[in-house]
Amino acid sequence: MTTNDRQRAQEALRIQETLRFNKNVYEQHYRSRGYMLRYEQMYRAARIPHLLRQAGVHLESPGFSVLDYGFGAGHLLLAFQKASKVVGVEFSSSAVERARQA
């Protein structure tokens, strides 16, 4: 095995460890009992549509597609529910469960 191969293998292990750590953190976060009662979550749900309108995004008019990578509890996806196509990608199954409840 060359030095470059070893370095690539070590980097791949670090990436896997980081992803595993992040997934565990978010699994716990979205499963916590008071998650939706936290001010920050309620604030985001109310604030995101307002900020998008200020940026000139017309949420009421269909005809556009949205991709949200790492959508968490789906606050941004909810704002785009009238879009022609909405796709969300999330690796935390508990976040996906929360988004489905929203």
HELIX and SHEET records of a PDB file:
HELIX    1   1 THR A    3  ARG A   31  1                                  29    
HELIX    2   2 TYR A   35  LEU A   37  5                                   3    
HELIX    3   3 TYR A   39  GLN A   54  1                                  16    
HELIX    4   4 HIS A   75  ALA A   79  1                                   5    
HELIX    5   5 SER A   93  GLN A  101  1                                   9    
SHEET    1   A 2 SER A  65  TYR A  69  0                                        
SHEET    2   A 2 LYS A  85  VAL A  89  1                                        
END                                                                             
